[in-house]
Amino acid sequence: MSKNKSISVPIVAEDAKTAAPLFSFHKFDGFFLELGELTRFAGNFFISVIKPPYEFRELMKQCFLIGYQSLSLVAITGFIMGLVLTIQTRPTLARFGAESWIPGMIAVSIVREIGPVITALICAGKVGSGIGAELASMKVTEQIDAMEVSGTNPFKYIVVTRILATTMMIPVLVVFADFVSFIGGYLGVNILGDVGLRFFFTQIFDKLEYNDLLPAMLKTVFFGFSIGLVSTFKGYNSSKGTEGVGLSANAAVVLSSLCIFIIDAIAVQLTSLLTK
């Protein structure tokens, strides 16, 4: 008699079905969702900013808090920028006998790039974190809900005024920082030399052109708008209770700084294309 033999059939896994994909778009769902929410938030701002009533008193208060109370930090930062830039570049220029170019080099470097970017980053750290933490705290303690119950539009009173204040005051702070940087540069030049104040500032304004001033001032407006928009967005949409206050302040600083670098890169490319 023949014995029954069992035949074993190998089971082959379907790799195409069981293997995990190497790349998945689901990882970017959160990013695109937040970007869409930020875009809708910005659209609400542009709609609310033109509709009455206008909160002029709150706007002036925020301009004072953002502008005046940031002057000391901006002044110290600007002075150190001009002083350090002069001290660091003087030996190199002296090696080629080009010490007379120091005022012009300081003017173009600070006005075009260093002054706007550094000042905006300082304001993103000070102003952005403050706005993010303040609005998140109001959200956690239900002050925003109380405004809605009392008939006040919290978006117009809280968000619109702060975005307008940062948009208006950051360019003013940048101009102030540039001027203080020139004073720091003048003191840096006179550490090892003897340059007159009138000659120094004459050289500065001789080297500056409208192509240097106008793009720099325009991008500072966008710097201020991005700081206000991102900071208010993070604070106004805070969650997770008291833990969200710290998270909102941190996210406001990080995203505002990132927006500043992106806007600056775009502005540099546009300026180089338009001035050719």
Buried (B, 14 or more C-beta within 10 A) or exposed (E): EEEEEEEEEEEEEEEEEEEEEEEEEEEEEEEEEBEEEBEEBBEBBEEBBEEEEBBEEBBEEBBEBBBEEBBEBBBBBBBBBBBBBBBEBBEEBEEEEEBEBBBBBBBBBBBBBBBBBBBBBBBBBBBBBBBBBBBBBBBBEEEBEEBEEEEBBBBBBBBBBBBBBBBBBBBBBBBBBBBBBBBBBBBBBBEEEEBEEEEBBEBBEEBBEEEBBEBBBBBBBBBBBBBBBBBBBBBBBBEEEEEBBBBBBBBBBBBBBEBBEEBBEEBBEEBEEEEE
